[in-house]
């Protein structure tokens, strides 16, 4: 336990410094590349790693998953974020639709074989779940980098701040279990504290991060805080469900004392989808 705390104390600040430095370079334009490209590249790598962890996790639980198909489709989708212009919704959605069809078609063909009849439909469903749950949100997050880079930091701070607020308040005041059959440690008090923290951050960070780029009124910021917190807590619980179903403590052991990539980004996946809808309305 003490060694885990020590590892967290070193690794967490290191990751924050790296991400903060990358974001600053991206926003400053010192490297002479398109704004958002560095952050989008990092998100793309996380998406590919997350897809690999998803397939590995479900396979460990006995599910049939097209691991290679999922990785190829996720990689193609993430690369396409750099090739299509952002700002026209119909163009932005082409890769999502085409990628989903290209993912399903070879799996559907394979399921027609005599030897694959037992697991063909399960493989299609599980692989599609990974693509929609991991690759889609990451692609939309990459698009957010190109549409409005500061809003990416806005979403991350609201979501992760809500996580921290919920953890602290849950530890101090938590008495009533929220959903014990999936996550025994989460409490109703912690969930409410998480929501309050996210709303406060959404309001206080609105002008510093989005001012001059997006016209998000105060009531809108408060509403966004609630929505992002709901998707944050839902994403965390969905990943907990997957791990519990597969009898796994973490999605992988990539990050010592933290778990894997999915453990790091689970609370952001649904949140980036929700924010992208807001971003469309504002731009």
C-alpha positions in Angstrom: 0.0 0.0 0.0 2.8 2.4 0.9 4.7 1.6 -2.3 1.5 2.2 -4.3 1.1 5.6 -2.7 4.7 6.5 -3.4 4.3 5.4 -7.1 1.2 7.4 -7.5 2.9 10.5 -5.9 5.6 10.3 -8.6 3.7 9.1 -11.6 0.6 11.4 -11.3 2.5 14.7 -11.3 4.8 13.4 -14.1 1.8 12.6 -16.3 0.3 16.0 -15.5 3.5 17.9 -16.3 3.8 16.0 -19.6 0.2 16.5 -20.6 0.4 20.2 -19.5 3.6 20.8 -21.5 2.1 19.1 -24.6 -1.0 21.2 -24.3 1.0 24.4 -24.0 3.1 23.6 -27.0 0.0 22.8 -29.0 -1.7 26.1 -28.0 1.3 28.3 -28.4 2.0 27.2 -31.9 5.8 27.3 -31.3 6.3 24.1 -33.4 4.6 25.6 -36.4 2.0 22.9 -36.7 -1.8 23.1 -36.8 -3.3 23.9 -33.4 -4.7 20.8 -31.8 -2.5 18.3 -33.7 -0.3 17.4 -30.8 -3.1 16.8 -28.4 -5.1 14.9 -31.0 -2.1 12.7 -31.6 -1.8 11.9 -27.9 -5.5 11.1 -27.8 -5.2 8.9 -30.8 -2.5 6.8 -29.2 -4.6 6.5 -26.1 -7.5 5.4 -28.2 -5.5 2.7 -29.9 -4.1 1.5 -26.6 -7.6 1.6 -25.0 -9.0 -0.6 -27.8 -6.2 -3.1 -27.3 -6.9 -3.2 -23.6 -10.7 -3.5 -24.2 -10.2 -6.6 -26.5 -7.6 -8.1 -24.1 -9.9 -7.6 -21.1 -13.0 -9.1 -22.7 -11.0 -12.1 -24.0 -9.7 -12.7 -20.5 -13.4 -12.9 -19.5 -14.1 -15.5 -22.1 -15.8 -13.3 -24.7 -15.1 -13.6 -28.4 -13.6 -10.3 -29.7 -12.1 -9.5 -33.1 -9.0 -8.0 -31.5 -7.1 -7.4 -34.8 -10.1 -6.0 -36.5 -10.9 -3.6 -33.6 -7.3 -2.4 -33.5 -7.1 -1.8 -37.3 -10.5 0.0 -37.4 -9.6 2.1 -34.4 -6.2 3.1 -35.9 -7.8 4.0 -39.3 -10.5 6.1 -37.6 -7.9 8.0 -35.4 -5.7 8.6 -38.5 -8.7 9.9 -40.4 -9.2 12.7 -37.9 -6.1 14.3 -39.4 -7.2 13.9 -43.0 -10.7 15.3 -42.9 -11.5 19.0 -42.4 -13.3 19.8 -39.1 -16.1 22.3 -39.0 -18.6 20.6 -41.3 -20.6 18.0 -39.5 -21.5 15.9 -42.4 -17.7 15.5 -43.3 -16.9 14.8 -39.7 -19.4 11.9 -39.4 -18.2 10.2 -42.6 -15.4 8.3 -40.9 -17.6 7.2 -38.1 -20.2 5.6 -40.4 -17.6 4.2 -42.9 -15.4 2.9 -40.0 -18.4 1.1 -38.4 -19.4 -0.6 -41.6 -15.9 -1.6 -42.4 -15.5 -3.1 -38.9 -18.7 -5.1 -39.1 -18.6 -6.4 -42.7 -15.5 -8.7 -42.4 -16.8 -10.0 -39.0 -20.2 -10.7 -40.5 -18.6 -12.6 -43.4 -16.5 -14.6 -41.0 -19.5 -15.6 -38.9 -21.0 -17.3 -42.0 -18.4 -20.0 -41.7 -19.4 -23.4 -40.2 -16.6 -23.3 -37.6 -17.5 -19.8 -36.5 -21.3 -20.1 -36.0 -21.2 -20.4 -32.2 -19.3 -17.2 -31.6 -19.8 -15.1 -34.7 -22.6 -13.0 -33.4 -20.9 -12.5 -30.0 -17.7 -11.5 -31.8 -19.6 -8.9 -33.8 -21.4 -7.5 -30.8 -18.3 -7.3 -28.5 -16.1 -5.8 -31.2 -18.7 -3.2 -32.1 -19.1 -2.3 -28.5 -15.4 -1.7 -28.2 -15.4 0.4 -31.3 -18.3 2.6 -30.2 -17.3 2.8 -26.6 -13.6 3.6 -27.2 -12.8 4.6 -30.8 -15.9 6.8 -31.3 -15.3 9.0 -28.3 -11.6 9.3 -28.9 -12.3 10.3 -32.5 -14.7 13.0 -31.4 -12.2 14.2 -28.7 -9.6 14.5 -31.5 -12.1 16.6 -33.5 -12.6 18.8 -30.4 -8.9 19.5 -30.4 -9.2 20.9 -33.9 -12.5 22.7 -33.4 -11.6 24.3 -30.0 -8.5 23.1 -28.3 -9.1 24.9 -24.9 -12.4 23.1 -24.6 -10.5 19.8 -24.3 -8.8 21.0 -21.2 -12.1 22.4 -20.0 -13.7 18.9 -20.3 -10.8 17.1 -18.7 -10.6 19.4 -15.7 -14.4 19.2 -15.1 -14.4 15.4 -15.3 -11.2 14.6 -13.4 -12.0 17.4 -10.9 -15.4 15.7 -10.3 -13.6 12.4 -9.8 -11.3 13.9 -7.2 -14.1 15.8 -5.4 -16.3 12.7 -5.3 -13.5 10.6 -3.9 -12.6 13.1 -1.2 -16.2 13.8 -0.1 -17.0 10.1 -0.3 -14.2 9.2 2.0 -15.2 12.0 4.5 -19.0 11.8 4.4 -19.9 8.6 2.5 -22.4 6.4 4.3 -24.9 5.1 1.7 -23.7 2.9 -1.1 -24.5 4.0 -4.6 -24.3 0.8 -6.6 -22.5 -1.8 -4.5 -22.9 -4.8 -6.8 -20.7 -3.0 -9.4 -18.5 -0.6 -7.4 -18.7 -1.2 -3.6 -16.6 1.8 -2.7 -18.9 4.4 -4.3 -21.4 6.3 -2.2 -24.4 8.5 -2.8 -22.7 11.3 -0.9 -19.6 10.9 -3.0 -21.7 11.1 -6.2 -23.4 14.3 -5.1 -20.0 15.8 -4.1 -18.6 14.9 -7.5 -21.5 16.6 -9.2 -21.1 19.7 -7.1 -17.4 19.8 -7.8 -17.9 19.5 -11.6 -20.6 22.2 -11.6 -18.3 24.6 -9.7 -15.4 23.9 -12.0 -17.6 24.3 -15.1 -18.7 27.7 -13.9 -15.3 29.0 -12.7 -13.3 27.8 -15.7 -15.8 29.0 -18.3 -14.4 32.5 -18.8 -10.7 31.6 -18.4 -10.7 28.8 -20.8 -13.5 29.4 -23.2 -13.9 33.1 -23.2 -13.3 34.6 -26.6 -13.8 31.3 -28.3 -17.1 30.0 -27.3 -20.2 31.8 -26.1 -21.3 29.6 -23.2 -23.6 31.5 -20.8 -23.5 31.0 -17.0 -26.6 28.8 -17.0 -25.1 26.8 -19.9 -21.9 26.2 -18.0 -23.8 25.0 -15.0 -25.9 22.6 -17.2 -22.7 21.4 -18.9 -21.1 20.7 -15.5 -24.1 18.5 -14.6 -24.2 16.7 -17.9 -20.4 16.1 -18.0 -20.4 14.8 -14.4 -23.3 12.4 -15.1 -21.4 11.0 -18.2 -18.2 10.9 -16.1 -19.7 8.8 -13.3 -21.5 6.6 -15.9 -18.3 5.9 -17.8 -16.5 5.0 -14.7 -19.3 2.6 -13.6 -19.5 1.0 -17.1 -15.8 0.2 -17.0 -16.1 -1.1 -13.5 -18.9 -3.4 -14.8 -16.6 -4.7 -17.5 -13.8 -5.4 -15.1 -16.1 -7.1 -12.6 -17.6 -9.3 -15.4 -14.1 -10.2 -16.5 -12.8 -10.7 -13.0 -10.1 -8.1 -13.4 -8.9 -5.4 -11.0 -7.5 -3.1 -13.7 -7.8 -2.9 -17.5 -4.0 -3.6 -17.6 -0.8 -3.1 -15.7 0.6 -0.4 -18.0 0.6 2.4 -15.4 2.0 1.2 -12.0 -0.5 1.8 -9.2 -3.0 3.4 -11.7 -4.0 0.5 -13.9 -4.3 0.8 -17.6 -5.3 3.3 -20.3 -9.0 2.5 -19.9 -8.7 3.1 -16.2 -7.3 6.5 -17.0 -9.8 7.6 -19.6 -13.0 5.7 -18.7 -14.6 8.8 -17.1 -13.9 10.9 -20.3 -15.3 8.6 -23.0 -19.0 9.5 -22.7 -18.1 13.0 -21.6 -16.3 13.8 -24.9 -19.3 12.6 -26.8 -21.6 14.8 -24.8 -19.3 17.8 -25.1 -19.0 17.4 -28.9 -22.8 17.8 -29.1 -22.5 21.0 -27.1 -19.7 22.2 -29.3 -21.7 21.7 -32.4 -24.5 23.8 -31.0 -22.1 26.6 -30.0 -20.1 26.7 -33.3 
